[in-house]
């Protein structure tokens, strides 16, 4: 089963922490984080480093 990974665009501050620790899974587009690969192995780490809790699954 594929995990549903979401970024809450209202919470996201575009700091890039998720893309820094998980470049395979996230990228910053238009000042907000975007999921580019929900199967990336580093998704959990990205969730844990988000300072505003904008990433969930």
C-alpha positions as CSV (number, residue, x, y, z in Angstrom):
1,X,0.0,0.0,0.0
2,X,1.3,3.4,-0.9
3,X,1.4,6.0,1.8
4,X,-0.4,9.2,1.2
5,X,2.0,12.0,2.0
6,X,0.6,15.5,2.0
7,X,2.0,19.0,2.6
8,X,-0.5,21.5,4.2
9,X,0.2,24.5,2.1
10,X,-1.5,26.8,4.7
11,X,1.0,25.6,7.4
12,X,4.1,25.4,5.1
13,X,6.5,28.3,5.6
14,X,8.8,27.2,2.7
15,X,11.9,26.8,4.9
16,X,13.2,23.9,2.9
17,X,14.1,21.7,5.8
18,X,12.2,18.8,4.2
19,X,14.0,19.2,0.9
20,X,17.3,19.4,2.7
21,X,17.0,16.1,4.5
22,X,14.9,14.4,1.8
23,X,15.7,15.8,-1.7
24,X,14.4,12.6,-3.2
25,X,11.0,13.2,-1.7
26,X,10.5,17.0,-1.6
27,X,11.2,20.1,-3.5
28,X,10.3,23.8,-3.0
29,X,8.0,25.2,-5.7
30,X,6.4,28.7,-5.6
31,X,7.7,29.1,-2.0
32,X,6.1,26.0,-0.6
33,X,7.1,22.4,-0.2
34,X,5.8,19.9,-2.7
35,X,6.0,16.1,-2.6
36,X,7.8,14.8,-5.6
37,X,8.3,11.1,-4.6
38,X,6.0,9.7,-1.9
39,X,8.0,6.5,-2.0
40,X,11.3,8.1,-0.9
41,X,12.9,6.4,2.0
42,X,13.6,9.7,3.8
43,X,9.9,10.8,4.1
44,X,9.8,10.0,7.9
45,X,12.9,12.1,8.5
46,X,11.4,15.0,6.5
47,X,8.2,14.8,8.6
48,X,10.2,15.0,11.8
49,X,12.3,18.0,10.8
50,X,9.4,20.2,9.6
51,X,9.3,23.1,12.1
52,X,5.6,23.7,11.6
53,X,4.2,20.2,11.2
54,X,3.0,20.8,7.7
55,X,3.8,17.3,6.4
56,X,1.6,14.4,7.2
57,X,0.7,10.9,6.0
